[in-house]
Amino acid sequence: MLKIVTDRDAFLRLTSQQSVGFVPTMGNLHAGHLSLCAQSQAENDVTVVSIFVNPTQFNESSDFEKYPRTLEADKKLLAEQGVDYLFLPTREWLYADGYEIKITENALSTELEGECRPGHFDGMLTVVMKLLQCVQPQRAYFGEKDYQQLLLVKKMAAALFLPVEIKGCAIVRAEDSLALSSRNSRLTPMQREKAAHFPRLLMSGEAPETIREALEALHFKVDYIALKWQRLLGAVWVDDIRLIDNVPYPMTKG
Ligand code: AMP
């Protein structure tokens, strides 16, 4: 039975004999989120998922407002998946300080996504810190889809001696290779067809500059294509929808 929780009391009562795995999300759940849940369920006694569309990590208020919110369908998916707790904090409760306390990382967070989305990682790290303090899990699960985010959360946990193991989970893709993402639901069929070129080009094994040129020839607006951390990472726009993705690089053939 999925139990719905709106503040931290329920988690503080979880017995210390039980291991707790935590999957923070912004909802509009898909198979990518559920793969994180499955890994948590395999490794812990209790799995907690949070859904919170975090206003402080959005650069544009229109992007925040348009973010898909599908709570009833999400609850159903979590119940079917056998998740134990759904944490639904309110904005007023989570940000009772008015976001006057925040977490800032000053190196890794300044490039790639951080450069394109000023303040995004402050908002992300701050909300993850708050959520971890509420749920107090032994393990927390993050997708490699948001690779820079995963590295930053690991870095924060180490720097602040958080008693949690941060686990990275493989990217789940659709049949057309597009990484599953809540933002994909906003793509029209034509936009979707175009979007599928993005992962395929990332996986082509070509050099970053060649991939950028190929994307631009297809009329994508390219924020970056960059080789870092033995991954090829990219961010592009299909009209007003921003997509990010990454693949291991060099690609392992076979
Ligand atoms: P979001 O709800 O987009 O904030 O994502 C919540 C978590 O799910 C993050 O750790 C994401 O990296 C992860 N995630 C989102 N999409 C995927 C995917 N296609 N495959 C694996 N993990 C994902």
Boltz pocket constraint, residues with backbone or C-beta under 6 A from the ligand:
constraints:
  - pocket:
      binder: B
      contacts: [[A, 24], [A, 25], [A, 26], [A, 27], [A, 32], [A, 33], [A, 35], [A, 36], [A, 141], [A, 142], [A, 143], [A, 144], [A, 145], [A, 146], [A, 169], [A, 170], [A, 171], [A, 172], [A, 173], [A, 179], [A, 180], [A, 181], [A, 182]]
      max_distance: 6.0
